[in-house]
Amino acid sequence: VGAVTRQTLFPPLMPAGRPFRVSNASRSSRKGIVASSLQELISKTLDAFLISAGIVTLVLEEDGTVVDTEEFFRSLDDNTHFMVLEKGQKWTQVRNGVAAVRPKKKMGVANITFDLYKLNPKDFIGCLNIKATFYEIYSISYDIKCMGAKSVLRKVLQLMSHAAQITGQFLLYTGTYMLQLM
């Protein structure tokens, strides 16, 4: 009974949709489509290009590789360019011989990230992770773990007590010195 209740209360989450670009065989029309599976991409492609015949082939636009398995589809990056081929159509290379492949953006020399997180909901401040990456090759990471509210308050009170002791000693020595001068 518990498993059935859990299943109806929390249905399994669908994987998030990923963006793709699809063009027709002549590359005259391009559409952006978001899909989470190969079947969903094919279905949305048929709707977007108003293709009534259900027999289509989905290929990579850059080299014509046929995409027919879910595993291969999942291994592809977001914004991959596809071409939909209807029955009898074949993939052709781009006329000028160069496919429209964008190189990855270089982020620069260094990339620094700061992540603030809590290990426990009762934590007062939380933890800070600092990560620096240089030339996208070298990486340095430092994790600063902060204490809970009780520990922070204890340390602050200890610091205030120590400061009060120092102030008291300073006043005593100053008073004694003033009495000696008079």
PyRosetta script that sets phi, psi and omega in degrees:
from pyrosetta import init, pose_from_sequence

init()
pose = pose_from_sequence("VGAVTRQTLFPPLMPAGRPFRVSNASRSSRKGIVASSLQELISKTLDAFLISAGIVTLVLEEDGTVVDTEEFFRSLDDNTHFMVLEKGQKWTQVRNGVAAVRPKKKMGVANITFDLYKLNPKDFIGCLNIKATFYEIYSISYDIKCMGAKSVLRKVLQLMSHAAQITGQFLLYTGTYMLQLM")
pose.set_psi(1, -41.1)
pose.set_omega(1, -180.0)
pose.set_phi(2, -62.0)
pose.set_psi(2, -40.0)
pose.set_omega(2, -179.5)
pose.set_phi(3, -66.6)
pose.set_psi(3, -38.6)
pose.set_omega(3, 179.5)
pose.set_phi(4, -67.0)
pose.set_psi(4, -42.5)
pose.set_omega(4, 178.6)
pose.set_phi(5, -62.7)
pose.set_psi(5, -43.7)
pose.set_omega(5, -180.0)
pose.set_phi(6, -63.7)
pose.set_psi(6, -39.0)
pose.set_omega(6, -177.8)
pose.set_phi(7, -68.0)
pose.set_psi(7, -37.9)
pose.set_omega(7, 179.8)
pose.set_phi(8, -77.6)
pose.set_psi(8, -31.8)
pose.set_omega(8, 178.8)
pose.set_phi(9, -75.2)
pose.set_psi(9, -40.2)
pose.set_omega(9, -177.7)
pose.set_phi(10, -125.1)
pose.set_psi(10, 83.2)
pose.set_omega(10, 179.2)
pose.set_phi(11, -65.6)
pose.set_psi(11, 153.9)
pose.set_omega(11, -179.7)
pose.set_phi(12, -59.8)
pose.set_psi(12, 135.7)
pose.set_omega(12, -177.7)
pose.set_phi(13, -74.3)
pose.set_psi(13, 137.6)
pose.set_omega(13, 175.4)
pose.set_phi(14, -78.6)
pose.set_psi(14, 143.7)
pose.set_omega(14, 176.7)
pose.set_phi(15, -62.6)
pose.set_psi(15, 146.5)
pose.set_omega(15, -178.2)
pose.set_phi(16, -64.2)
pose.set_psi(16, 143.0)
pose.set_omega(16, 178.7)
pose.set_phi(17, -67.8)
pose.set_psi(17, 147.4)
pose.set_omega(17, 179.3)
pose.set_phi(18, -117.4)
pose.set_psi(18, 146.0)
pose.set_omega(18, -178.8)
pose.set_phi(19, -82.1)
pose.set_psi(19, 139.1)
pose.set_omega(19, 176.4)
pose.set_phi(20, -138.4)
pose.set_psi(20, 162.2)
pose.set_omega(20, 176.1)
pose.set_phi(21, -119.8)
pose.set_psi(21, 131.0)
pose.set_omega(21, -176.8)
pose.set_phi(22, -126.3)
pose.set_psi(22, 135.7)
pose.set_omega(22, 176.3)
pose.set_phi(23, -124.2)
pose.set_psi(23, 163.2)
pose.set_omega(23, 175.9)
pose.set_phi(24, -83.8)
pose.set_psi(24, 178.0)
pose.set_omega(24, -173.8)
pose.set_phi(25, -62.9)
pose.set_psi(25, -31.8)
pose.set_omega(25, -179.5)
pose.set_phi(26, -88.6)
pose.set_psi(26, -2.3)
pose.set_omega(26, -178.2)
pose.set_phi(27, 60.7)
pose.set_psi(27, 23.2)
pose.set_omega(27, 180.0)
pose.set_phi(28, -86.0)
pose.set_psi(28, -17.9)
pose.set_omega(28, -179.4)
pose.set_phi(29, -134.5)
pose.set_psi(29, 132.0)
pose.set_omega(29, 178.3)
pose.set_phi(30, -124.8)
pose.set_psi(30, 143.5)
pose.set_omega(30, 178.9)
pose.set_phi(31, -134.4)
pose.set_psi(31, 143.7)
pose.set_omega(31, 172.2)
pose.set_phi(32, -95.3)
pose.set_psi(32, 126.2)
pose.set_omega(32, -176.5)
pose.set_phi(33, -130.7)
pose.set_psi(33, 136.4)
pose.set_omega(33, 176.6)
pose.set_phi(34, -106.8)
pose.set_psi(34, 124.6)
pose.set_omega(34, -178.4)
pose.set_phi(35, -147.7)
pose.set_psi(35, 153.7)
pose.set_omega(35, 179.5)
pose.set_phi(36, -107.2)
pose.set_psi(36, -10.2)
pose.set_omega(36, 178.8)
pose.set_phi(37, -144.1)
pose.set_psi(37, 165.5)
pose.set_omega(37, 179.9)
pose.set_phi(38, -63.8)
pose.set_psi(38, -43.0)
pose.set_omega(38, 179.7)
pose.set_phi(39, -60.8)
pose.set_psi(39, -42.9)
pose.set_omega(39, -180.0)
pose.set_phi(40, -65.0)
pose.set_psi(40, -39.3)
pose.set_omega(40, 178.6)
pose.set_phi(41, -63.9)
pose.set_psi(41, -44.4)
pose.set_omega(41, 179.3)
pose.set_phi(42, -63.5)
pose.set_psi(42, -43.7)
pose.set_omega(42, -179.6)
pose.set_phi(43, -62.0)
pose.set_psi(43, -46.2)
pose.set_omega(43, 179.8)
pose.set_phi(44, -68.6)
pose.set_psi(44, -31.5)
pose.set_omega(44, 177.3)
pose.set_phi(45, -66.5)
pose.set_psi(45, -43.0)
pose.set_omega(45, 177.6)
pose.set_phi(46, -59.2)
pose.set_psi(46, -42.2)
pose.set_omega(46, 179.0)
pose.set_phi(47, -68.5)
pose.set_psi(47, -42.4)
pose.set_omega(47, -175.8)
pose.set_phi(48, -67.0)
pose.set_psi(48, -38.5)
pose.set_omega(48, -178.1)
pose.set_phi(49, -95.8)
pose.set_psi(49, 5.8)
pose.set_omega(49, 179.1)
pose.set_phi(50, 53.8)
pose.set_psi(50, 47.5)
pose.set_omega(50, 178.5)
pose.set_phi(51, -94.8)
pose.set_psi(51, 121.8)
pose.set_omega(51, -178.0)
pose.set_phi(52, -89.9)
pose.set_psi(52, -32.2)
pose.set_omega(52, 178.4)
pose.set_phi(53, -71.8)
pose.set_psi(53, 124.3)
pose.set_omega(53, -175.1)
pose.set_phi(54, -77.3)
pose.set_psi(54, -3.6)
pose.set_omega(54, -178.1)
pose.set_phi(55, -96.4)
pose.set_psi(55, 103.5)
pose.set_omega(55, 177.8)
pose.set_phi(56, -134.6)
pose.set_psi(56, 160.4)
pose.set_omega(56, 175.8)
pose.set_phi(57, -121.2)
pose.set_psi(57, 133.8)
pose.set_omega(57, 178.4)
pose.set_phi(58, -104.5)
pose.set_psi(58, 123.4)
pose.set_omega(58, -178.8)
pose.set_phi(59, -127.6)
pose.set_psi(59, 159.9)
pose.set_omega(59, 173.3)
pose.set_phi(60, -72.7)
pose.set_psi(60, 132.0)
pose.set_omega(60, -176.2)
pose.set_phi(61, -66.3)
pose.set_psi(61, -33.3)
pose.set_omega(61, -173.9)
pose.set_phi(62, -69.7)
pose.set_psi(62, -36.9)
pose.set_omega(62, -176.5)
pose.set_phi(63, -136.3)
pose.set_psi(63, 0.3)
pose.set_omega(63, 176.3)
pose.set_phi(64, 81.8)
pose.set_psi(64, 12.1)
pose.set_omega(64, 178.6)
pose.set_phi(65, -65.6)
pose.set_psi(65, 129.1)
pose.set_omega(65, -179.0)
pose.set_phi(66, -74.0)
pose.set_psi(66, 132.3)
pose.set_omega(66, 177.1)
pose.set_phi(67, -106.1)
pose.set_psi(67, 102.6)
pose.set_omega(67, -176.5)
pose.set_phi(68, -129.4)
pose.set_psi(68, -0.5)
pose.set_omega(68, 177.7)
pose.set_phi(69, -122.3)
pose.set_psi(69, 147.8)
pose.set_omega(69, -179.8)
pose.set_phi(70, -64.2)
pose.set_psi(70, -36.5)
pose.set_omega(70, -178.9)
pose.set_phi(71, -63.3)
pose.set_psi(71, -45.2)
pose.set_omega(71, 179.1)
pose.set_phi(72, -65.2)
pose.set_psi(72, -40.5)
pose.set_omega(72, 178.9)
pose.set_phi(73, -59.7)
pose.set_psi(73, -43.9)
pose.set_omega(73, -178.8)
pose.set_phi(74, -67.7)
pose.set_psi(74, -24.2)
pose.set_omega(74, -179.1)
pose.set_phi(75, -79.2)
pose.set_psi(75, -12.4)
pose.set_omega(75, -178.0)
pose.set_phi(76, -79.2)
pose.set_psi(76, 150.7)
pose.set_omega(76, 179.8)
pose.set_phi(77, -74.8)
pose.set_psi(77, 162.3)
pose.set_omega(77, 171.8)
pose.set_phi(78, -63.6)
pose.set_psi(78, 155.7)
pose.set_omega(78, 180.0)
pose.set_phi(79, 61.7)
pose.set_psi(79, 24.5)
pose.set_omega(79, 174.2)
pose.set_phi(80, -66.6)
pose.set_psi(80, 142.2)
pose.set_omega(80, -179.6)
pose.set_phi(81, -93.0)
pose.set_psi(81, 123.2)
pose.set_omega(81, 177.8)
pose.set_phi(82, -112.9)
pose.set_psi(82, 163.1)
pose.set_omega(82, 172.2)
pose.set_phi(83, -130.1)
pose.set_psi(83, 133.8)
pose.set_omega(83, 178.1)
pose.set_phi(84, -99.0)
pose.set_psi(84, 126.8)
pose.set_omega(84, -179.3)
pose.set_phi(85, -115.0)
pose.set_psi(85, 126.1)
pose.set_omega(85, 175.4)
pose.set_phi(86, -84.6)
pose.set_psi(86, 175.3)
pose.set_omega(86, -177.7)
pose.set_phi(87, -58.2)
pose.set_psi(87, 127.6)
pose.set_omega(87, 178.9)
pose.set_phi(88, 92.5)
pose.set_psi(88, -13.9)
pose.set_omega(88, 179.9)
pose.set_phi(89, -88.1)
pose.set_psi(89, 150.7)
pose.set_omega(89, 179.5)
pose.set_phi(90, -128.4)
pose.set_psi(90, 152.9)
pose.set_omega(90, 177.2)
pose.set_phi(91, -71.8)
pose.set_psi(91, 138.3)
pose.set_omega(91, 175.1)
pose.set_phi(92, -127.8)
pose.set_psi(92, 149.1)
pose.set_omega(92, -180.0)
pose.set_phi(93, -73.1)
pose.set_psi(93, 156.7)
pose.set_omega(93, 177.6)
pose.set_phi(94, -61.3)
pose.set_psi(94, 142.3)
pose.set_omega(94, -173.3)
pose.set_phi(95, -57.0)
pose.set_psi(95, -42.9)
pose.set_omega(95, -177.8)
pose.set_phi(96, -82.1)
pose.set_psi(96, 1.1)
pose.set_omega(96, 174.9)
pose.set_phi(97, 83.3)
pose.set_psi(97, -1.7)
pose.set_omega(97, -179.9)
pose.set_phi(98, -117.1)
pose.set_psi(98, 120.7)
pose.set_omega(98, 178.2)
pose.set_phi(99, -76.6)
pose.set_psi(99, 153.6)
pose.set_omega(99, -179.4)
pose.set_phi(100, -82.1)
pose.set_psi(100, 75.6)
pose.set_omega(100, 179.3)
pose.set_phi(101, -108.1)
pose.set_psi(101, 122.1)
pose.set_omega(101, 179.8)
pose.set_phi(102, -87.5)
pose.set_psi(102, 133.0)
pose.set_omega(102, 175.3)
pose.set_phi(103, -69.0)
pose.set_psi(103, 155.1)
pose.set_omega(103, 178.4)
pose.set_phi(104, -64.3)
pose.set_psi(104, 142.9)
pose.set_omega(104, 179.3)
pose.set_phi(105, -71.0)
pose.set_psi(105, 134.4)
pose.set_omega(105, 173.5)
pose.set_phi(106, -84.6)
pose.set_psi(106, 132.2)
pose.set_omega(106, -178.5)
pose.set_phi(107, -82.8)
pose.set_psi(107, -16.2)
pose.set_omega(107, -179.2)
pose.set_phi(108, 121.7)
pose.set_psi(108, -163.4)
pose.set_omega(108, -177.3)
pose.set_phi(109, -75.9)
pose.set_psi(109, -47.2)
pose.set_omega(109, -175.0)
pose.set_phi(110, -132.8)
pose.set_psi(110, 149.4)
pose.set_omega(110, 177.1)
pose.set_phi(111, -134.0)
pose.set_psi(111, 122.2)
pose.set_omega(111, -179.4)
pose.set_phi(112, -117.7)
pose.set_psi(112, 130.0)
pose.set_omega(112, 178.2)
pose.set_phi(113, -122.7)
pose.set_psi(113, 142.7)
pose.set_omega(113, 176.2)
pose.set_phi(114, -119.0)
pose.set_psi(114, 122.2)
pose.set_omega(114, 177.6)
pose.set_phi(115, -117.5)
pose.set_psi(115, 120.5)
pose.set_omega(115, 177.0)
pose.set_phi(116, -104.7)
pose.set_psi(116, 124.4)
pose.set_omega(116, -177.7)
pose.set_phi(117, -146.3)
pose.set_psi(117, 165.0)
pose.set_omega(117, 178.8)
pose.set_phi(118, -119.0)
pose.set_psi(118, 134.1)
pose.set_omega(118, 175.1)
pose.set_phi(119, -81.0)
pose.set_psi(119, -30.0)
pose.set_omega(119, -177.2)
pose.set_phi(120, -135.1)
pose.set_psi(120, 137.2)
pose.set_omega(120, -179.9)
pose.set_phi(121, -60.2)
pose.set_psi(121, -22.2)
pose.set_omega(121, -179.5)
pose.set_phi(122, -83.0)
pose.set_psi(122, -6.5)
pose.set_omega(122, 179.8)
pose.set_phi(123, -60.8)
pose.set_psi(123, 141.6)
pose.set_omega(123, -177.4)
pose.set_phi(124, -77.7)
pose.set_psi(124, -53.7)
pose.set_omega(124, -176.1)
pose.set_phi(125, -104.2)
pose.set_psi(125, -47.5)
pose.set_omega(125, -177.5)
pose.set_phi(126, 108.0)
pose.set_psi(126, -163.1)
pose.set_omega(126, -177.8)
pose.set_phi(127, -121.1)
pose.set_psi(127, 155.8)
pose.set_omega(127, 179.9)
pose.set_phi(128, -126.2)
pose.set_psi(128, 127.9)
pose.set_omega(128, 177.0)
pose.set_phi(129, -113.9)
pose.set_psi(129, 124.9)
pose.set_omega(129, 179.0)
pose.set_phi(130, -113.6)
pose.set_psi(130, 125.3)
pose.set_omega(130, -179.4)
pose.set_phi(131, -128.2)
pose.set_psi(131, 129.0)
pose.set_omega(131, 178.2)
pose.set_phi(132, -119.9)
pose.set_psi(132, 130.9)
pose.set_omega(132, 178.6)
pose.set_phi(133, -120.8)
pose.set_psi(133, 130.9)
pose.set_omega(133, -178.9)
pose.set_phi(134, -115.0)
pose.set_psi(134, 129.2)
pose.set_omega(134, 179.1)
pose.set_phi(135, 52.3)
pose.set_psi(135, 27.5)
pose.set_omega(135, -179.8)
pose.set_phi(136, 55.5)
pose.set_psi(136, 19.8)
pose.set_omega(136, -179.8)
pose.set_phi(137, -122.4)
pose.set_psi(137, -53.3)
pose.set_omega(137, -175.9)
pose.set_phi(138, -92.2)
pose.set_psi(138, 139.6)
pose.set_omega(138, -177.0)
pose.set_phi(139, -137.4)
pose.set_psi(139, 135.9)
pose.set_omega(139, 176.4)
pose.set_phi(140, -126.3)
pose.set_psi(140, 136.6)
pose.set_omega(140, -179.6)
pose.set_phi(141, -134.5)
pose.set_psi(141, 140.0)
pose.set_omega(141, 177.3)
pose.set_phi(142, -136.2)
pose.set_psi(142, 130.2)
pose.set_omega(142, -177.2)
pose.set_phi(143, -111.6)
pose.set_psi(143, 121.8)
pose.set_omega(143, 178.8)
pose.set_phi(144, -107.6)
pose.set_psi(144, 115.0)
pose.set_omega(144, 179.9)
pose.set_phi(145, -97.0)
pose.set_psi(145, 122.7)
pose.set_omega(145, 179.3)
pose.set_phi(146, -95.1)
pose.set_psi(146, 161.3)
pose.set_omega(146, -176.0)
pose.set_phi(147, -89.5)
pose.set_psi(147, 169.9)
pose.set_omega(147, 175.7)
pose.set_phi(148, -72.3)
pose.set_psi(148, 171.8)
pose.set_omega(148, -176.5)
pose.set_phi(149, -61.3)
pose.set_psi(149, -39.7)
pose.set_omega(149, -179.0)
pose.set_phi(150, -63.0)
pose.set_psi(150, -44.7)
pose.set_omega(150, 179.7)
pose.set_phi(151, -66.9)
pose.set_psi(151, -39.9)
pose.set_omega(151, 178.7)
pose.set_phi(152, -63.4)
pose.set_psi(152, -45.2)
pose.set_omega(152, 179.3)
pose.set_phi(153, -62.2)
pose.set_psi(153, -42.1)
pose.set_omega(153, 178.6)
pose.set_phi(154, -60.4)
pose.set_psi(154, -44.8)
pose.set_omega(154, -180.0)
pose.set_phi(155, -64.8)
pose.set_psi(155, -40.1)
pose.set_omega(155, 179.0)
pose.set_phi(156, -64.1)
pose.set_psi(156, -43.6)
pose.set_omega(156, 178.7)
pose.set_phi(157, -64.3)
pose.set_psi(157, -39.2)
pose.set_omega(157, 176.7)
pose.set_phi(158, -62.6)
pose.set_psi(158, -42.0)
pose.set_omega(158, 178.9)
pose.set_phi(159, -64.1)
pose.set_psi(159, -42.7)
pose.set_omega(159, 178.7)
pose.set_phi(160, -65.5)
pose.set_psi(160, -39.5)
pose.set_omega(160, 178.1)
pose.set_phi(161, -63.2)
pose.set_psi(161, -43.3)
pose.set_omega(161, 178.8)
pose.set_phi(162, -64.2)
pose.set_psi(162, -41.9)
pose.set_omega(162, 178.3)
pose.set_phi(163, -64.2)
pose.set_psi(163, -39.2)
pose.set_omega(163, 178.6)
pose.set_phi(164, -65.2)
pose.set_psi(164, -39.6)
pose.set_omega(164, 177.4)
pose.set_phi(165, -61.6)
pose.set_psi(165, -45.5)
pose.set_omega(165, -179.6)
pose.set_phi(166, -63.9)
pose.set_psi(166, -42.9)
pose.set_omega(166, 179.1)
pose.set_phi(167, -62.8)
pose.set_psi(167, -43.3)
pose.set_omega(167, 178.2)
pose.set_phi(168, -61.3)
pose.set_psi(168, -45.5)
pose.set_omega(168, 178.4)
pose.set_phi(169, -61.1)
pose.set_psi(169, -41.9)
pose.set_omega(169, 179.5)
pose.set_phi(170, -61.8)
pose.set_psi(170, -43.4)
pose.set_omega(170, 179.8)
pose.set_phi(171, -66.1)
pose.set_psi(171, -40.5)
pose.set_omega(171, 178.1)
pose.set_phi(172, -62.1)
pose.set_psi(172, -48.0)
pose.set_omega(172, -179.4)
pose.set_phi(173, -65.2)
pose.set_psi(173, -38.6)
pose.set_omega(173, 179.2)
pose.set_phi(174, -65.4)
pose.set_psi(174, -44.0)
pose.set_omega(174, 178.6)
pose.set_phi(175, -62.4)
pose.set_psi(175, -43.3)
pose.set_omega(175, 178.9)
pose.set_phi(176, -63.1)
pose.set_psi(176, -42.2)
pose.set_omega(176, -179.8)
pose.set_phi(177, -64.5)
pose.set_psi(177, -41.0)
pose.set_omega(177, 179.9)
pose.set_phi(178, -65.1)
pose.set_psi(178, -38.7)
pose.set_omega(178, 178.6)
pose.set_phi(179, -65.5)
pose.set_psi(179, -36.2)
pose.set_omega(179, 179.7)
pose.set_phi(180, -69.3)
pose.set_psi(180, -32.8)
pose.set_omega(180, 179.8)
pose.set_phi(181, -72.9)
pose.set_psi(181, -28.7)
pose.set_omega(181, -176.6)
pose.set_phi(182, -84.6)
pose.dump_pdb("model.pdb")
